[in-house]
Amino acid sequence: MSATATLARPRRGRMIGGVCAGLARRFGVSPLTVRVLFLLSCLLPGPQFLIYLALWLVLPAEG
């Protein structure tokens, strides 16, 4: 597995916890795209914010 394929919160390019930036890097998309999709998903009912918090706690920070 290459370094770009690992799921971790990067030290650079993060806005709050680095979850969206880490997901964007893992899936090869723009961090802005992931952030916009997350914000749009918050308009729908569901546990999006809790999932973000859980990923913030579970995902390792980039070493």
Secondary structure as UniProt FT lines:
FT   HELIX           3..5
FT   HELIX           19..27
FT   HELIX           31..41
FT   TURN            42..43
FT   HELIX           48..58
//
